[in-house]
């Protein structure tokens, strides 16, 4: 996975972002538009795309939450209900999980 890191005076900023692509522009997950983007230069430094996080750099909290939501869009309450259902009928829980994932992913795409 690639990360977007701001580098100023040869030092990376302590917070980086996950990367996504929108209309051919690469940028941060936590912004509605893909900004900051690779190569954007601000007074805070230049944004660079890296494949591994530099030492001491962590991922932005907003990016972490968005990434988790993309990986698993089901709400926590739904996960608990599916766990309870799995105790009684694992196959039914698996089918219900697939239905809910399809529903929530479709819902996310419409946004």
trRosetta pair geometry for C-beta under 8 A, 3 or more apart (Angstrom, degrees):
i j d omega theta_ij theta_ji phi_ij phi_ji
1 18 6.9 -36 167 -138 124 93
1 19 7.6 163 173 37 79 93
1 51 7.8 138 82 -156 35 61
2 18 8.0 101 85 -163 58 55
2 19 4.5 -31 94 33 100 141
2 26 8.0 -27 105 -170 143 133
2 49 5.4 0 -179 -172 125 99
2 50 7.0 150 -158 76 74 33
2 51 5.8 -48 -104 -101 70 55
3 16 4.5 27 171 156 121 135
3 17 6.7 145 -165 72 72 41
3 18 6.5 -55 -112 -104 67 37
3 19 6.4 -161 -111 -23 16 102
3 49 7.4 150 76 -155 40 53
3 50 5.4 -27 64 66 92 84
3 51 7.6 135 18 -126 83 8
3 52 7.8 -27 18 133 121 5
3 53 5.7 41 17 -81 168 78
3 59 7.4 -112 -127 -99 120 90
4 16 6.3 158 74 -171 48 82
4 17 4.4 -19 57 62 104 98
4 18 7.6 14 12 97 91 11
4 19 5.2 125 -35 -81 97 95
4 26 7.6 172 -81 140 118 96
4 27 6.9 19 -73 -164 163 35
4 28 5.4 -110 56 -78 147 80
4 36 6.6 165 156 87 137 97
4 37 8.0 -85 -132 -139 142 22
4 38 6.8 -119 -120 -73 102 73
4 47 5.6 1 -176 -173 100 110
4 48 7.5 158 -153 78 54 33
4 49 6.1 -29 -99 -98 65 62
4 50 8.0 151 -99 21 18 76
5 12 5.0 -23 171 -146 127 114
5 13 6.6 179 -172 43 74 84
5 16 4.5 -34 -89 -111 79 108
5 17 8.0 -174 -68 24 42 68
5 47 7.2 152 78 -152 33 60
5 48 5.6 -28 67 64 84 84
5 49 8.0 144 22 -104 77 15
5 50 5.4 -1 11 10 124 123
5 53 7.5 142 -72 -132 129 63
5 54 6.6 96 -142 4 163 110
5 57 6.4 -6 -121 -164 122 159
6 12 7.2 120 76 -158 47 61
6 13 4.2 22 68 1 98 130
6 16 8.0 -171 7 -105 67 62
6 36 7.1 37 -77 89 106 166
6 42 7.8 -35 -139 46 126 108
6 44 5.8 -2 171 124 144 107
6 45 4.6 115 168 77 90 118
6 46 7.1 159 -152 79 64 26
6 47 5.4 -37 -94 -92 69 66
6 48 7.8 139 -108 16 21 74
7 10 6.9 3 175 -130 107 16
7 11 6.8 164 -155 78 71 29
7 12 5.2 -40 -97 -94 80 59
7 13 7.3 -125 -77 -10 32 77
7 45 5.2 -163 86 170 32 132
7 46 5.9 -26 61 64 84 78
7 47 7.9 141 15 -108 74 18
7 48 5.5 6 2 6 120 122
8 11 6.3 -30 71 61 64 81
8 13 6.9 57 8 -57 102 89
8 44 6.0 -96 -62 162 139 49
8 45 3.0 -107 -66 -76 86 119
8 46 7.5 144 -80 14 59 60
9 45 7.5 -93 2 -100 61 109
12 16 7.5 -12 174 -69 121 105
12 54 4.5 139 21 44 157 150
12 56 8.0 146 77 78 110 94
12 57 5.4 -43 122 -73 131 135
13 16 7.4 146 80 -69 90 61
13 44 7.2 23 -75 162 137 111
13 45 6.8 -170 -41 40 108 146
13 57 7.3 81 91 -123 51 108
14 56 6.4 -67 -124 140 84 90
14 57 5.8 -163 -155 -116 37 60
14 58 6.8 8 160 24 78 82
15 57 7.1 -177 -77 -162 10 79
15 58 6.3 -29 -111 71 60 73
15 59 7.5 55 -160 -179 70 13
15 60 5.2 75 176 -77 111 77
16 50 7.8 -73 -138 48 144 114
16 53 5.9 -154 25 -122 154 99
16 57 5.1 56 -21 160 112 120
16 58 7.2 -175 26 92 84 23
16 59 5.9 -50 74 -102 83 53
16 60 6.9 -128 85 -21 33 84
17 28 3.7 -22 151 -129 160 102
17 29 6.2 -174 176 24 99 78
17 30 6.1 -113 -134 12 118 105
17 36 7.7 143 23 51 148 94
17 59 7.1 99 -113 -152 24 74
17 60 5.2 0 -94 9 73 127
17 63 4.9 176 -146 -71 68 149
18 28 7.3 97 65 -153 51 59
18 29 4.5 9 75 -9 100 130
18 59 6.5 31 -42 -147 84 122
18 60 8.0 -116 2 44 73 96
18 63 4.5 158 12 -176 94 120
18 66 7.5 -150 50 80 131 109
18 67 5.4 118 -21 -71 166 123
19 26 5.7 6 -171 -176 114 100
19 27 7.0 153 -144 82 71 17
19 28 7.1 -56 -102 -98 50 36
19 29 7.2 -113 -75 -37 5 86
19 49 6.5 49 -91 -129 156 100
20 26 7.5 178 90 -146 28 61
20 27 6.9 -30 62 67 69 64
20 28 7.9 19 24 139 83 13
20 29 5.3 90 -9 -89 114 77
20 34 6.9 -128 82 -108 81 107
21 24 6.9 8 -179 -114 105 12
21 25 6.9 157 -155 75 65 36
21 26 5.2 -32 -98 -95 81 68
21 27 7.9 121 -105 19 36 67
21 34 7.2 25 -141 -109 29 153
22 25 5.9 -29 70 60 71 87
22 27 6.9 -44 26 33 103 110
22 33 7.4 -139 82 -157 147 51
22 34 4.6 -178 39 -37 109 122
23 34 7.7 -157 44 9 88 131
25 34 4.5 157 108 77 104 139
25 37 5.3 -51 176 -123 101 143
26 34 6.5 -167 141 175 11 136
26 37 5.9 118 78 -154 56 86
26 38 4.9 19 78 -5 114 115
26 49 6.5 7 124 -84 145 135
27 31 6.3 -65 144 56 124 121
27 33 7.2 4 86 131 167 56
27 34 2.7 149 24 178 132 77
27 35 5.4 -42 -145 -52 143 21
27 36 6.3 172 -147 89 92 32
27 37 4.3 -53 -85 -90 95 73
27 38 7.5 -126 -80 -12 52 68
28 31 5.0 75 77 5 101 101
28 34 7.0 147 33 -156 50 55
28 35 7.1 -30 28 102 98 25
28 36 5.8 52 -15 44 117 68
28 60 7.5 31 -164 27 123 151
28 63 6.8 -88 -174 -84 91 118
29 62 7.6 -178 98 119 90 86
29 63 4.7 106 61 -128 116 83
29 66 4.8 179 147 92 120 143
29 67 6.6 56 129 -57 174 82
30 60 5.6 -78 -24 111 150 142
30 62 3.7 80 -126 106 126 123
30 63 4.9 -78 -42 -61 105 73
30 66 6.3 -165 -86 -5 62 141
31 34 6.7 133 81 -118 112 16
31 35 5.3 -98 124 62 164 63
31 36 7.4 130 -14 -1 150 46
34 37 5.4 63 129 -86 93 102
35 40 6.7 90 -146 -66 85 166
36 40 4.8 -141 -164 63 87 142
36 42 7.3 -86 -114 -15 127 126
36 47 4.6 172 142 -67 123 154
37 40 4.9 102 57 -28 69 116
37 47 6.6 136 89 84 26 147
38 47 5.9 -128 -116 112 30 102
38 48 6.9 52 -141 -138 81 26
38 49 4.7 -17 -107 -34 124 108
39 46 7.1 -21 -148 -170 28 102
39 47 6.7 -38 23 70 21 88
40 46 7.3 166 87 -150 43 59
40 47 4.9 23 54 22 86 122
41 45 7.6 -96 -146 142 65 28
41 46 4.7 -22 -105 -100 82 84
41 47 7.7 -138 -75 11 40 74
42 45 6.8 4 63 48 77 38
42 46 7.9 162 24 -86 58 37
42 47 8.0 48 6 -29 97 95
50 53 7.1 120 100 -92 125 30
50 54 7.1 -1 131 -35 170 85
53 57 4.8 -149 -178 80 99 107
53 58 7.6 54 -172 -96 150 24
53 59 7.6 -88 -93 -55 143 80
54 57 4.8 69 64 -1 80 129
59 63 5.4 -113 172 84 100 122
59 64 5.3 118 111 -62 119 94
59 67 8.0 -24 163 3 149 146
60 63 4.2 84 69 7 96 108
60 64 6.9 -161 93 -12 49 83
61 64 5.5 -50 -148 32 35 115
61 65 6.5 32 156 -16 66 103
62 65 6.0 -56 -151 37 31 108
62 66 6.3 29 153 -16 65 108
63 66 5.8 -57 -144 40 31 109
63 67 6.0 34 156 -22 66 108
64 67 5.8 -57 -147 36 27 112
64 68 6.4 27 154 -18 63 106
65 68 5.7 -53 -148 36 31 111
65 69 6.3 30 154 -18 64 108
66 69 5.6 -57 -148 38 31 112
66 70 6.3 32 153 -20 66 105
67 70 5.7 -53 -148 35 31 110
67 71 6.3 27 154 -15 65 108
68 71 5.8 -58 -145 41 30 109
68 72 6.5 -37 174 44 66 90
69 72 7.3 -84 -134 71 21 53
69 73 5.7 51 179 -108 67 63
69 108 7.8 156 147 -108 103 137
70 73 7.2 16 -118 -65 17 89
70 108 7.8 146 -109 -180 62 160
73 101 6.9 119 50 -139 100 62
73 104 3.9 175 114 132 121 125
73 105 5.8 164 21 -69 151 61
73 107 7.7 163 159 61 142 105
73 108 5.8 -107 -121 -38 147 135
74 78 4.5 -119 -177 86 101 129
74 79 5.6 123 117 -57 121 83
74 82 7.7 -7 175 -8 156 141
74 97 7.5 -49 -67 -146 155 78
74 100 5.7 54 -105 131 111 122
74 101 6.6 -54 -50 -83 105 68
74 104 6.0 -167 -78 1 53 164
75 78 4.8 97 60 4 77 104
75 79 7.3 -137 101 -7 43 86
76 79 5.5 -51 -152 32 37 115
76 80 6.6 38 151 -20 67 102
77 80 5.7 -51 -152 33 35 112
77 81 6.5 34 151 -17 65 105
78 81 5.7 -53 -149 37 34 112
78 82 6.3 34 153 -19 66 106
78 100 5.9 163 -179 -173 138 153
79 82 5.8 -57 -149 38 30 111
79 83 6.4 34 151 -23 64 104
80 83 5.6 -52 -150 32 32 114
80 84 6.6 32 152 -17 64 103
81 84 5.7 -52 -151 35 34 111
81 85 6.4 33 151 -18 66 106
82 85 5.5 -52 -145 38 34 113
82 86 6.2 42 152 -28 65 103
82 93 5.2 112 -170 -160 77 98
82 96 6.2 -168 -113 95 94 116
82 97 5.5 76 -142 -77 144 94
82 100 7.6 -111 -70 24 128 153
83 86 5.6 -51 -149 29 30 116
83 87 7.2 41 150 -28 59 94
83 93 7.7 86 -85 -149 15 142
84 87 5.9 -45 -164 16 37 114
84 88 7.6 17 148 -2 62 102
85 88 6.1 -67 -162 43 41 102
85 89 6.4 -46 169 55 78 82
85 92 6.1 -109 166 101 114 103
85 93 4.3 154 103 -89 103 95
85 96 6.4 -2 107 38 164 152
86 89 7.4 -94 -127 75 25 40
86 90 5.0 44 -155 -107 76 63
86 93 3.8 -30 -76 -11 74 175
86 94 7.9 85 -105 -40 97 68
88 92 7.7 -29 94 51 92 129
89 92 3.9 34 112 19 121 116
89 93 6.4 157 93 -19 67 85
90 93 5.5 -56 -147 36 33 114
90 94 6.4 35 155 -22 67 104
91 94 5.7 -52 -150 33 32 112
91 95 6.5 30 152 -16 65 104
92 95 5.7 -54 -149 38 34 110
92 96 6.1 33 153 -19 67 108
93 96 5.7 -55 -144 39 29 111
93 97 6.2 36 154 -25 64 104
94 97 5.7 -50 -148 31 29 114
94 98 6.7 30 153 -18 61 103
95 98 5.9 -55 -155 34 32 111
95 99 6.6 31 150 -18 65 106
96 99 5.6 -54 -150 36 35 113
96 100 6.2 31 154 -17 68 108
97 100 5.8 -59 -146 40 29 108
97 101 6.2 31 156 -21 66 107
98 101 5.8 -52 -143 35 29 111
98 102 6.4 29 156 -18 62 106
99 102 5.9 -58 -153 36 29 110
99 103 6.3 28 151 -19 64 108
100 103 5.5 -53 -146 37 34 114
100 104 6.1 23 160 -12 69 108
101 104 6.2 -58 -140 43 27 102
101 105 6.0 26 161 -17 65 111
102 105 6.0 -57 -141 39 25 108
102 106 6.2 27 158 -20 62 109
103 106 5.9 -60 -152 35 25 110
103 107 6.3 27 151 -21 63 109
104 107 5.3 -50 -145 35 35 118
104 108 6.4 39 153 -22 65 101
105 108 5.6 -50 -149 33 34 112
105 109 6.5 36 151 -22 64 103
106 109 5.8 -54 -151 32 32 112
106 110 6.7 33 152 -22 63 105
107 110 6.0 -56 -155 30 31 112
107 111 7.4 39 148 -29 60 98
108 111 5.9 -47 -163 16 39 115
